[in-house]
Amino acid sequence: MNIKNIQNVSKVYGQSKSAAKPASPLSPGSSQRPDEVVLSSQAQEFSQILKNIRDLPEVREAKVKEFANRIAAGNYKVSAEDIANQIIAYSKIGR
């Protein structure tokens, strides 16, 4: 591989690089307004609901504590038929 006239390439590259000017932010006296986003009331309500959902704990501590106490006391009984029905229902979902 033979590379010649690399100086010319670098000159052209340097010229094109200096010719491209970065976009300057709007000056205070500019007549253009900056972009603006306005959310509808429905979007604001959805945003608030979504925030409330995200703030919920992933684990329901009271429910976990209730079952832990029932298991520890020996009061938590599940029939074999209920377990079999849940296994079958779960296997049907995967198909």
N, C-alpha and C positions, 0 to 999 in steps of 0.2 A: 504494500500500500504506500503510495507516494502522495504526501500532502504538500502542496505549494501555495504560495500567495496567501498564507494564513493572515498576514497583516491586512489585506483587503477585506477578508471576511470579518475580522475583528473590528475594522473601521465601520463597516456597514452595520454590524450588530450594535456597536456603540452609538451610531447615529439614530437607529430605530429605537434604542432604549431611551436615549435622551429626548426624543421627539414625543414619546408617550408621557403625558403629564398625568399624575394622579388626580382623581377628582377631589376638588377642595370642598370643605364643608361650607354651607351657606353662611354668608356674612350677615351681621345684624341688619344692615341696610338693604338686603336683597329683597326683591319683589316676589320671589318664589316662596311658597309655604312648604315646610317639611311634610313628609308623608304622615298620614294619621290613620289609625284604625279605630273604628267605632263599633262596639258590639251591641247587638240587639238585646232587648230585655230577656228574650228567651235564651240567648247564648249566655248572658250573665247568670241567669237562674241555673242553667245546666252546669256552668263552671262552678257555682257554689255547691250544687249537689255533688258533683264529682269530687270537690275538695272535702266535703263531709264524709263521703265514702272512703276516701284515702286516709282520713283521720281515724277511721274505725280500726280497732285492733284486729289482727288477723286471727287470733285465737280468742274464743269466748271463755274467759277465765272462770266465770261462774258455772258454766256448763261442764267444763273440765273438772272443776272441784267437786261438783255434784256427783259425777260418775266415779271419780276417784274414791270418794267417801262411800258410795254404794258398793263398789268392788271390794274395798277394804273391810266393810261390814258384812260382806257375803250376801248382800241383798240384790245384787245385779245378776239377773238370770235371763238368758236369751235361749229360746227354743232352737233345736237343731233345724226344724222346718224353716224358721225365719232366716237362719244363716244360709241354708240351701237356696231359698228363694232370692236372697240378695246376691249370692254368687251367680245364679242363673241370669238374673236381671243385668248384672254387671257384664257378664260375658256376651249378652245380646247387644249391648251398647257398643262394644268393640268391633262388631262386624260391619 
